[in-house]
Amino acid sequence: MRGLIWAVLAATGLALAGCGAPYQPVQSGGGMFSRDGGYAEQQLAPYTYMVSYAGNRWDEREDAEWRTVYRAAEVTLREGGDFFIIVSSNFKWYAGQGGTDPRAGGMPSPPPQFRDASPAGGPQAQAYVRLYSGPAPTDLEGAYDARRVIAEGL
């Protein structure tokens, strides 16, 4: 009987391990228990973007932050750049619609672009990035070589 209980617990753990939000553009209309999250970006000025990633309640903070960096690398390469600098960034943990997750720290609902993306709550990271061409500086905090980030993968 003990072996059966452990087998059920292990199977449940494996099933939940794959519940993090997929890496995809933000989708709307996911519903209250949606596992969907996603990335978004907005050009603010030439070579300057706001890049965001919304996870779900099964994602960790580090996942949301890295996926934001990864998306910034994709945008950099798409726009013909070689590296980017994170000018500023922020992170929030949203409780979701009607949620009470203590990690939310008083942030009851996500920003407008993510209201349908993470209705069950989760980590949300945002970075303002500036794109550049040429070799990435190695001594500047917040500078990322876009090709190296892509090579590291998700």
Sequence and secondary structure as in RCSB ss.txt:
>XXXX:A:sequence
MRGLIWAVLAATGLALAGCGAPYQPVQSGGGMFSRDGGYAEQQLAPYTYMVSYAGNRWDEREDAEWRTVYRAAEV
TLREGGDFFIIVSSNFKWYAGQGGTDPRAGGMPSPPPQFRDASPAGGPQAQAYVRLYSGPAPTDLEGAYDARRVI
AEGL
>XXXX:A:secstr
 HHHHHHHHHHHHHHHHT S  SSB  S   TT    EEEEEEEETTEEEEEEE  TTS HHHHHHHHHHHHHHH
HHHTT SEEEEEEEEEEEE  TT   GGGTT  S  GGGTTT TT EEEEEEEEEEE S   SSSTTEEEHHHHH
HH  
